[in-house]
Amino acid sequence: MKQALDDNADGTIESNEIHAVDPSIDDEIQFNKDKTGVETVTAGGFATPYSFTYSIGAGNIIQRIGVGYDTINYYLFSVSSSDLELTVNASSGLAAYFYQKK
């Protein structure tokens, strides 16, 4: 997995702003056909699952409604047979998450 922050605040994620996540951390996200999902973050040998429901709206917006935590509105930036790129306007600015298909 890779992630990025719009460090120069120009509203675009450039290649120099994309960084690999620490290899000791694994972040997997699964979207199920029944509009449920789970994101599992594993660090230090401990896995923490975050269950959610989701809906897909106009403009490629994925609204992720967390169970016990905040709702996140992702923009589906790109998807291919091997990769998924989601962006979100976070409190720190534009952020992007790059997931590889397993």
Secondary structure, 3 states (H helix, E strand, C coil): CEEEECCCCCCCCCHHHEEECCCCEEEEEEECCCCEEEEEEEECCEEEEEEEEEEEEHHHEEEEEECCCCEEEEEEEEECCCEEEEEEEECCEEEEEEEECC
